[in-house]
């Protein structure tokens, strides 16, 4: 595969704007909240690992594939450390065997020698014709002593493993690049999570017509600001991908619309993403949660679910307990246990992080979808 430069494809979806007016209704509306996560549910799946941002090995239509009596999953993973916030600087993709509600760690997914950057952030994985395609975010510069937040989109391929050990991965390819017009390059050398610009989180989507796309988290090039998040897309053309204009824009609303992905249901397509309360623009009060919109096709226009977009919010009394939701075609929803424990105002926040952080797979939640309405049913 060869990468296609960041020129726009001929098909140009019209972006739908997530505006303060859309979110204004959220202040007075009741919204679905996940159940409170207790100490039992927050127990680490491994005493030595922190795990977050998970996704399954799926077929081209997003269905998890059967593997060894269960499923094969991927997640960002690091060794547990005193400060969980340091995980972003060390993240690697690992894979896991899911059996029911249990996850067993298998190991590191990509060998260090072929990784194109200092660390790996979120992506997606597709199985077709016995071959796994891993889409992922390469972050930072390999070999650099200084930390950077430079983000690029890569893919690599390997044969489907029989026993959990991947064979030789192909040389990773940067399959699409920020064009500097619709999408700002995410090339900052300094910053912090929640405030940096984005070009990350590639997720594969194949339409009913058989057209392949990759969605991603981006930052607006046409309306740059401190809060200029967009959901971007690229379309498969020949041996590569070409950029499309954004599907959703949130200029003046939110800095990050993370881990976007599409699920087909009831003859419509549903676009989901995760956003944290701390990345909304001043004056906008909205919880950390799973958000979404529905359309007839990827061209849009998109209608925000429940009028404002919020699908699942963290409980009011546990506003940071979970994050990074991923909706499966059966409408079950995974996430990870974030800062689930209650705050202790008697101590500095940094000193309580380890005790409050889960770093493990959260209990699954079940959705129902009816047109532009969603609800949590279990």
N, C-alpha and C positions, 0 to 999 in steps of 0.2 A: 504494500500500500504506500502511496505517496501522499503527503499532505498537500492540500489545496490552499493557496494563499487566501487571506481574509476577504475576498470579494463576495458580494452578496449574490445569492442565487436569484433566478428570475422570479420564483414564487415569493411574494412578500406579504406575510401575514400582517394584519394591522394590529398594533399593540393595544391592549386594554389597560386602562390606567386604574391603579389602586390608589384612590384619592382620600384625603381627610374626610370628605363628605361621605364616602362609602363606609369608612370606619366609624363615623359619628354615631351610627345606630347601635354600635356595640356597647356604648356606655350605658344604655338603658335596657339592653337585651339580656336575657338569661342565656347562658351558653353551657354546652355540655362540658363537664369536667371529668377527667379520669379519676379513678379511685385513689385514695391516699396510699402511697407506698410505705409499708412498714419495714422494720428491720429485717424481717424474714425475706421479703421480696428484694430488699436491697443488698442481700448477702452476695459478695463477689462470686462469680462462677469459677474464679481461680484466686488463690490467696496471693499470687505473685503478679497478676496482670490487671491493668485497667483496660476496659473495652468500651468503645462507643461507635456511633455512626455505622450501623450494620446494614447489609443488603444480601439477598440470596443469589445464588447462581440460578438464573431463570432462562426459560425458553424465549424466543424472540417476541412473544406477546406478554412477557412479564410473569408467567407462572413459574413458581419454584419447581425445579426438576427433582425427580426422585433419585436418591443416591444412598446406597448402603443402608437401606431400610429407613432413611430419613431424608435430610436435605443437606446441601453444602452451602455454607454461608461465609461471608467475608465481613470484616470489621476492622476499624482502626484500633491499634493495640500498642501498649507500651508496658514496661515493667512498672509496678506500683512504686510511687515515690512520695516523699513527704508533701510536696505541693502538686496537686492534680493539674493545675493550670500549665505546668511545664510539659504536659503530654503533647500539646500542639506542636512543640518544637522537636519532638522525637518520634512522631507517629510513623508507623509502618502498617501495611495491610497484612493481616493474618487470616487464616481460614479455620472454620469450625464445622463440626458435625452436629446438626440439629436433630434430636430425637424427641418429638413431642415438645415439651416446654424446657427441655434440658439442652445445653450447648456444651460440647466437648472440644477443647482447644486442640488443633492439629499442629499448626506451626506457621512460620513465616511464609508468605505467598511468593514474593519476588526476591530472588537472590540479590544481595547488595551490589554485586558487580554489574548488574544490568540496570539498576535503578537510576533514572536520569537526573535525580535531584537529591537534595539533602534529606527530604522526608516525603511521605506520601499522604495525601488527604483523600477525601471520599470519592467514590465512583459508582460503578455498577458492573455486572457480569452477565454475559449472555452465552448460552450453549446452542450451537447449531452444527449439525453434521459431525458430531463427535469432537468439536473444537470449542474451547472456551476463549471468548474475547473479554479481556478485562479492560474497562475504561477507568482511568484514575487521574487524580490531580497530582502533578509533580510540583513540589513546593520548595523554594530555596535553590541554592546553587551547590551542586555536589562538590565536596572538597573545600568549600569556603569556611574559614574559621568564624566569620561573622554571620549572624542570623539575618535572613531576609524573608520577605513574604511574596516573592516572585512566584506566580502561579501559572502553570501551563497544563494543557489537556493532552493526555497520551493514551494510547492503547497498545496492547500486546496480546499475543495468542499462544495457546499451548493445548496439547491433546487433553481430553477429559481424563482425569486421574482415576484409576481403579481403586486405589487404596489411600487416597488423600495426599499423596506426594506428587506434585506436578513435575512433569518432565521439562524439557528445555522450552523456555519462553522465547518467543521471537524478539528481535531487537525492538524496544519500545519506539513508537512513532508519534510525534506531535501532530495530531491529525487535523487540528484547526487552531487558528490564532486570532487574538483580539485584533480588530481592524482599526482601532483608534478613532472610529467615527461612531458607530452604534455602541461599541463596547470599549470601555477604557482598558488599556493594558493594566494588569495587576502586577506591577513591578516594584512595589515599595520595598525599601531596605529597612525601614523602621515602622513600628506600629504596634498594635495589640489586637487580639481577637475582638470582633464586634465593630472595630473602627476602620479596619483596612478595606481596601477595594477588593473586588472579587472577579476571578475568572476560574471557576472550579466546579466540582461536583457533577461530572458528566453522567447522565443517565440515558440509556438507550430506549427508544420507543419505535415500534413498527406499527404503522397504521393498518386499518382494515384493507386498504388498497395495496399493501405490501411495500410501502415506502418507508425507508429507515431514516430516523432522525436521532440526534443527540441533544438533550436539553442540558442547560448548565446555569449556575448562579453567576450573574454578571453585575457590572456597574455601568451606568449610562454614560455614553460619550456625548450625547446630544443635550443632556440636562445635568451636567456634573454638579454635585453638591456634596455636603456631608451625608446626606440621606438620598441616595440615587440608585437603589437596588433595582435590578431587572431580572426576569427569567428569560434567558437567551435560548436560541436553538440553532442547530446546524443540520443541513439536509445531505444525505448521502448522494454523491454524484460520481459515477464511474468508480475509480479506485480510492476516492477520498471524500471529504465533506466540505461543504461551502456554508458560510454563515447566512442566516436569515436575520431580519430585524427581530427585536424582542417580542415575546408573546405577552408578557405582563410587565408594566413599568410601575415603579413605586417612588418616583422622584418627589421629594418633599414629605415622604411618608416613612420609609424604612431603608436602612443601609444594606440589609441582607434578606434575600428570599432564598433560603438555603435548601439544598438537596431536592430540587424540583423533579417530579416524576409524574407519569401519566398512567392512569388505569382506565380501561374500558368497562362500562357497565350500563346495561339497559339501553343500548344503542347510542350512548353518548360517551364522550371522553372527559375524564376528570383529571385536572391538574392540581397536584398537591405540593406544598412546600412548608418548611419550618421557619419560624421567625421568633427571636427572643425579645422580650419586653424592653430590654435596654438598648435596642438598636432602632426603635421608633423615634421619629423626630419630636422635638419638644412640643408639648401640648397634646400629643396623641397618647392616650392611655389604652393599651391593649396588652393582653397577657402573652407570655411565652406559650406557644401552641402550634398545632397543625392547622394550616390554612389551606383553602382550596377554591377552585372555580370549575365551571362546567361549560362545555361547548359541543357543537355538532361535529367539529373537526378542528384540527390544529390551527387552521386559519382564523379561528375565532368567529365572531366576538365571544369573549368569555363573560359568563355571569358568575358573580361571587356567591359562593354557597352561603345560605342563610342570610343573604342580604349584605353581609359585611366581610365574609370570607372565613371566619373562625369556625373550625370543625371540632377540635378538641383543645381545651385550655387546661393548663395545670390547675390543681385545686387552689382556691383563694388563699388557704392557709399554708400551702406548700408551692409557692409560685415558681420555684426552680427545680422541682423534683424530677422532671424528665425532659428529654429533648430529642431532636433528630428523628422524627417519625417517618415511617416508610409504610405505605399502604400497599397491600397485596391484592391480586385480582379477586380473591374471595372476601375482600373488605376487612380482613384482619389487619391489625396495625401493630408494628413493632416500634420500639424506641429504646433509649438507654436511660439508666438511673443516673441522674445528674446530682445536683446538690439537694438531696432528699430530706436531710435532717433539719430540724428547726434551728433558726439563728440563735446564737448566744451573744447577746449585746454586751456581756461583761468582758469579752475578749476581742482582740483585733480580728477582723474577718479572715485574714490570711492564716491565723493560727488555728482556725476551726475547719479549714477546707477539707483536710484529710478525713476527719471524723464525719463530715456531712456528705462527702462525695461517694456515690455508689460505684461508678465505673463498671457496670455490668448490664446485661440484657434486662430490660423492664418487662413486666407482665404484658402479654398481648391484650389489645383492646379490639372490640368488634364494632364495626360501623354498619349502618343502613343508609342507603342513598335513594332518594326519590326526587328525580329532577334536580332542582337547585336547592334541595333541602337535605341535610344530613342529620343523623343522630347516633349517639353512642348507645348500643344495646347490650353490651357485656364487656 
